[in-house]
Amino acid sequence: MYVMEQLASERVRDNLELAEQSRYARRLRMLRRASRMERKAERRMIQAWRRAAELRRKIESLDC
């Protein structure tokens, strides 16, 4: 009986450790995804600023 309890306890401990590792890996994936999305948004914003500046220059050149 003691052996069965010990095996069950080890199994629970292993499952908890595996769950913790899975949570860590999932958090890391989410962080990497968020970082990629942030960089993509920053690139789009810079492109929009450049396009707006280009359009302003064209409009200003038409006004002269």
C-alpha positions as CSV (number, residue, x, y, z in Angstrom):
1,M,0.0,0.0,0.0
2,Y,2.8,2.4,0.8
3,V,4.4,1.8,-2.6
4,M,1.2,2.7,-4.3
5,E,0.9,5.9,-2.3
6,Q,4.5,6.8,-3.1
7,L,4.0,6.2,-6.8
8,A,0.8,8.3,-6.8
9,S,2.6,11.1,-5.0
10,E,5.5,11.0,-7.5
11,R,3.0,11.1,-10.4
12,V,1.2,14.1,-8.9
13,R,4.6,15.8,-8.4
14,D,5.6,15.0,-12.0
15,N,2.3,16.3,-13.3
16,L,2.6,19.6,-11.4
17,E,6.1,20.1,-12.7
18,L,5.0,19.4,-16.2
19,A,2.1,21.9,-15.8
20,E,4.5,24.5,-14.5
21,Q,6.8,24.0,-17.5
22,S,3.9,24.2,-19.9
23,R,2.7,27.5,-18.3
24,Y,6.2,29.0,-18.6
25,A,6.4,27.9,-22.3
26,R,3.0,29.3,-23.0
27,R,3.8,32.6,-21.3
28,L,7.0,32.8,-23.3
29,R,5.2,32.2,-26.6
30,M,2.6,34.8,-25.7
31,L,5.4,37.3,-24.9
32,R,7.2,36.6,-28.2
33,R,3.9,37.0,-30.1
34,A,3.1,40.3,-28.4
35,S,6.6,41.6,-29.2
36,R,6.2,40.7,-32.9
37,M,2.8,42.4,-33.0
38,E,4.3,45.5,-31.3
39,R,7.2,45.7,-33.8
40,K,4.8,45.3,-36.7
41,A,2.5,48.1,-35.4
42,E,5.6,50.3,-35.0
43,R,6.7,49.7,-38.6
44,R,3.1,50.5,-39.8
45,M,3.1,53.7,-37.7
46,I,6.4,54.8,-39.1
47,Q,5.2,54.1,-42.7
48,A,2.1,56.1,-42.0
49,W,4.1,59.1,-40.7
50,R,6.3,59.0,-43.7
51,R,3.4,58.8,-46.1
52,A,1.7,61.7,-44.3
53,A,4.9,63.8,-44.5
54,E,5.1,62.9,-48.2
55,L,1.5,64.0,-48.8
56,R,2.1,67.2,-46.8
57,R,5.1,68.1,-49.0
58,K,3.1,67.4,-52.2
59,I,0.3,69.6,-51.0
60,E,2.6,72.4,-49.9
61,S,4.4,72.3,-53.3
62,L,1.0,72.7,-55.0
63,D,0.1,75.7,-52.9
64,C,3.2,77.6,-54.0
